């Protein structure tokens, strides 16, 4: 039952939220890739030792901070992508709702002006 002005405002608001969420998700993806690269570089360069177990232990210990940062980035990325998806759905829904309201207003205007025939209501 919202007016067209309110619908246009809703479309603008949801579109702006989607834009901000998409930007945040993009920055989160980029930061995740950077942190992943730092982690892999430190992990691979720290694999020193006599056997596989020693190499693995040395690499894990050396890259512990990078791994912790990577896990945090991954959690933020997951949250950002969820926000982006929700905002996209809200934006698309607001646009569809506005289209429906406009269609209903056009139909009501045509009805009020008598721009229809009785045959328009017959089934095919």
Buried (B, 14 or more C-beta within 10 A) or exposed (E): EEEEEEBBEBBEEBBEBBEEBBEBBEEBBEBBEEBBEBBEEBBEEBBEEEEEEEBEBBBEEBBEEBBEBBEEBBEBBEEBBEBBBEBBEBBEEBBEBBEEBEEEEEEEEEEEEEEEEEEEEEEE
